[in-house]
Amino acid sequence: MKEPDGVKKVLLIDHIEGQCRCIIGFKDGDAREAYMCGEPVYQRRGKKLSSWCAYHYGQMHTVAAQQNRESDQSAASPQAVSIVRNP
């Protein structure tokens, strides 16, 4: 899936149901005026509508899966424990 070109971007206040809600930028750098992606949202069969287009949905799940793999690997590696005994 290729990255959206930004042609359909929409201001948060003008956002309507069915448009991707991924924040892609800000109008004049003002955090109160966020631009949303605006592409049609992704829908899996038998599931409710997503909040993201297919591209951003894939990005979100790819990053989350990678973070889970990294945390699983760090939990699996043994940790050295020092024990101090007082005589």
N, C-alpha and C positions, 0 to 999 in steps of 0.2 A: 504494500500500500504506500503510495507516495504522499508526501506532506502536502496539506492544503496550501493553496497559493495566497490565501488571505483576501481574496476578492469578496467573499461572503461575510467578512468580519462585521460584527455588530456591537454597538455599545451595550453594556449590561442593562441599562434602563430601557432599551428598545428590544431586548431579547424576548423571543416567543417560544412556546413549547415546541419541541422537535428540532431545535437547533443545538449544536454542540456548545457546551458551557466551558470549555477549556479557555482560560485567560491567556491571550497571546500578546497582550501589550496594554499600554495605557495612553489615553489621549493627552497630549502635551505633557507627559510624564506625571500626570495627576493620578494617584492611586484610587481616588474616588470615582474616576471615569475609566473603568476597565473595558477593553475590547475582548469580546468572546469570539471563538472561532466561527460560529455561525453555520457550519456545514450540517447537513442532515445527520441526525443521530443514528447510531448503530443499534440494530435490534436482532437478538438471537431468537430462533424459533421457540415458541412456547414461553418466552420470558418477557418481562415488561421492558419498555424502552430504556435505553442507557441514557446517560447524561452527556456522552461524548460521541463524536463521529468515529468511524472505523479506525482511522489513523491514530487518534488520541487514545482510544480504547486499547488498541494494541500496544501503544507506548506505555500506558499505565500498567498493563498486565505484564509486559516484558520487564519493566523496572522492578515491580513488586516480586516477580519470580526470581530475578537475579539477586535481590536483597535477601530473600528467603534462603536461597542457595548459599550465599555468603555467611549468613548467620548460622545455618546448619553446619557448615564446615568449621566455623570458629568454635562452635559448641562441641564438636566431635574431637577437636585436637586436645590432647592432654595438657593440663595446666600444672606447673610446678608449685608445690605447696611447701613452705618452710615451717618447721615446727621448732619452737623455742621452748626448752625445758628449764625450769628453775630448780637448782639443787636444794 
